[in-house]
Amino acid sequence: MSEAFPRVSVIVPTRNRPQLVWKAVRSIASGNEPPAEIVVVDQSAVPHPELAAEPVFGDCRVRYVRSSSTGLSAARNEGVAAAAHAILAFTDDDVVATPSWLATLVSALVDGGERTVVSGRVLSGEPEVPGGFQVGLRIDDQPSVATHPGSRDPLVGGNTAMRRAAFERVGGFDARLGAGTPYGGAEDNDLGLRLLRAGYSIRYVPEAVLYHRAWRPGGDYWRIRWRYGVGQGGFYGKVALDRDPYAASRFLGHVGRYAVRLPWRLVSQPRRALGDLVFVGGLAYGMTRWVATERRP
């Protein structure tokens, strides 16, 4: 790690993916500018033998946190609590980091100033199983800056960096949202909205590239689309209960985009069209469930 590069804590939650997380950690640690530490929060049934030994890769150490909690958001919050440094980066256990990933992400954060949060590009890796796929990608190749809520969610939870002060000011991730909860997604959308409402800008830097490994078999496609829809619907339900005027316009715009492209996709991409319908069904269910059952913390 060069003297000019700031000390960074990278948070990596994991659950029952020992081989995937090991490769993710190794790719992060071998970057051009490795972090000072990688905080692995492990919710797995059994400890990871190599990571539990807290290996050191050059100037990068692994801090291993065994957790009895459930859910991606809870794990990320625990990772921040255990992290030693003021600059935080977040990613997932099924990615491969490019050599310049962290240096690009953190340099953009430092250049942007105290009121900036940064996200990067997430591309799919090559299929690793028959029909292998991945979702939750961000493939845009043009940089952008969001300062107000808009028609899309600018924060990419699995490829983002921020200062600890920003994370703590908005209260971190909502542990009711995200993988491992009844609302299996949109935890990053929720955090991004709260950051924008608090006056932060979210800068998208496409040069900060991660590859999301396509390890999921094709048979999981419908389940994952439903899960992401339910999470997005839960997020809209939360915003609606907060009486944020963004909720209605964003919900209608989201559903409207699916409706406009549905006829074309039914002809040219029928599987994706059916996936869109599954997603919208999950969205409606998630929003209804949240409004009916959830209360603000």
N, C-alpha and C positions, 0 to 999 in steps of 0.2 A: 504494500500500500504506500503510495507516494505521500510525502509530507503535506502537500497541498490539498489532498483529498480528505474531506471531513470523515469523522468516525460515524459509521452508520450501523444500525441494527436492522437486519432483515428478518421479518416474521414469517415463519412457514408452519401453518397448522397441518396436521396429518392424522389420518385415521385408517388403520388397517391397509396401508399401501407401502409396505417396507421397501420394496425394490424401487418403486417410483420415487419416493421421497429421498432415498439415498442418492439417486442420480440427480435429482433436482439440487440437493445440497452441494454435491460435487461440482455441478455446472456453475453455481453461484460463486463458490469459493475459488474457482479457477479463472474468474473473470479478470479483465485487464486491471480493474480497480476493485479488489475484493472488499467486502464489508469488514468492519472490526469484529462483528459477531453475527452469527445466524442463530436466531432463537427458534428452536423447533418445539412446538407445543403438540404433544402426542396424546391423542384420545383413544389410541388403539387398545385392543384387548390384552396384548402383551407388549412389553417394552421392546424397542428396537435395539438390538445388541450393539451395533457399531455406534449409533448416535448416542445411546445412553452412556457410552464411555467418554462422551464430550471430546471428540477428536479436535485437533488443531491442524488447519491447512495453511501453512505459511504464517501470515499475520492474521488469519481469520480463525476464530475459535467458534465452536458450537456450544451453545447453551441449551441444554435439554430439559424440558419441563414436562413431566408426566401429569396428565390431567384426567380427572373423573367427570369433567363437564361434557356436555353434548352440544355439537353445533359449531360451524365455522366461525360465526361471529364471537361466540364466547371464547373460542380458542385465540382468535386474534386479539381480543381484549386482554386475555391472560398473557399473551406474548408481549404486548406493550408494557404491562405491569412488570414483567421480568426483564425487559430490555434495559441496557445500561446507557443508551445514547439518545441524543436529542433529535436526531434525524432518523425517521422510521421508513422502511420500505416493506411492502406487503406483496407476497406472491403465494402460489399454491404448491401442493406437493406433487403435482403431475405436469410440471413444466420443465423445459430445458432453457436455461438462460444463454443468450449469445454473449460472447466475450465482452462486448461494449455495453451490455444492458444497464448495469448499475451505474457505471460512470456517466452514461448519457442521462439517465433518469435523475440522478442526484445533481449533476451540473445544471440541468434545467431548473431544478428546485432552488438551488443557491442563486442562480442568475435572476430568478423571478422575484425574489424578496420574501419578506416575512408573511405576506398575505397570499402566497401561491401554494397550490397543491398540483402535483404532476402525475399524469398517467401516460402509459406507453402502449405500443401495439402488441396484440396477441394474435399470432397466426397458428393455424393447425399444423401439427406434425404429420408425417406420413402415416397412413393406417397401419396399426400394429397387429390387428386381428381382422378376420373377415368382416367387411362392412364397417370397419373402425371409423369412428367419427368423434368430433368434439364440438361443443357449443360454448357460448360465452366468449366468442372471439371479438376482436376489434381490428379490422383490416384496413381502415382508412390510411392512405399514404400522404395525406395533407395535414400539416399542423393546424391547431385551432386553440382558441382560448374562450372558455365559458365564464361569464360573470353573473349571469342570471339564469334561472330555470328556463329551459326551452323544450323543443320537440323531441330531444333525445337525452339520455342520461350520460353525462360526460365522464364520470369516474369509473375506472376499470379496477375493481377491487383486487384482482389478482396481479395487477401490474401498476402499482402506484407508490408514490413517496410523499411524505408530508413531515412537517415538524411536529414534535410531541405536543407543543403548545396548541396547535390547531386541532389535533386529535382530542386533546383533553377539553378544549373549550366547547366543542360540540357534543361531548359525552361518549365518544367512541362508537363502535358498532352496536346496533340494537340486537341483542341476543335472541330476540323472537324471530328474526329473519335470517335466511341463509341456509345453506346445505346443513342437513342434520336436524332441522326443525320442521314443524308442520308447514312452514312457508319457505320452500326450498330455494330461495333466490332473492335477488333485489336488495340485499343488505348494503351493497355498494351504491345502489341508486338512492337509498335512504340517507346514507352518510353524505353522499355528494350533494343532495338537496340541502341538508342542514349546513354544510360548509358554504354553499352559495348564499343561503339566507343569512349566514353570519358574516358575509362580506369577503369571503375568500374567492379567488379566481382559480379555475381548474384548467390547467394547460395540458394539452395533448401533444406528445412528442413522438411521432411515428418511428423515429430512429432508435428508440428504446424498445427492442424487440425481444419477446419471449415466444417460445413455441409450446403450445398446449398439446401434449401428447395425445394422439388419437387411439387410446387404448380401449375405449368403450365399444363393445360389439354392437352391430346394427340393430339387434333386437331390443336394445335399451332406448332407442330413439324416442318412441312414443312416451315412455315413462319420464324421460328427461324433459321433453317439451312440456308435458303436463306439470311437472315439478317447477319448472321455471315460470310457467304461467301462474301457478298458485302463488309463488313468491311475489311476482309483479303485482298480482291482484291484492295481496296483503299490503304491499307498499302503498298502493292507491287507497286502500281502506284506511291505512294509518294517516295518510295525508288528509283524507276526507274528514276523519274525526278531529284532526287539528284545525279544521275549517280553513285550510289553505286554498285559495282560489285556483291554484295550479292544478289541483286534483282533477276537477271535471274536464278542463280543457285538455290536459295531458292524456287522460283516459280515453276521451272521445277521439283525439287525434291518433292514438295508438291503434285503437280498434278500426278507425277509418282507413288507416294505411293498409291494414290486413284485408279489409273489404275491397279496396280498390284493386289490389294486385291478385286477389283470389281467382278471378276468371282466367287470367293469363297463366297463373301457376297450375291451375287444374289441367290445362292443356299441355303445358311444357314441362312442368315439374310436379306431377301429381303427388308424389310422396311428401314433398315439402308443403304443398297445399294442404294436405291432410294434417301434417304436423302443425301448420298455422291454426287450423281449426281446433286441434287439441290444445294448443297454447291458449287460444282465446277462451275456450271452455274452462281451462284452469284459472285463467285470469278472473273470469266472472265468479267462479267458486271462491277463489282466494279473497277477493274483495268483499263478497257477501259474508264469508266466514269471519273476517277480521272485524267488520263493522258490527256483526252480531255478538262477537265473543270477547274481543280484546278491549283493553283499557290502557290508557297511557300510563307509563310507569310512575 
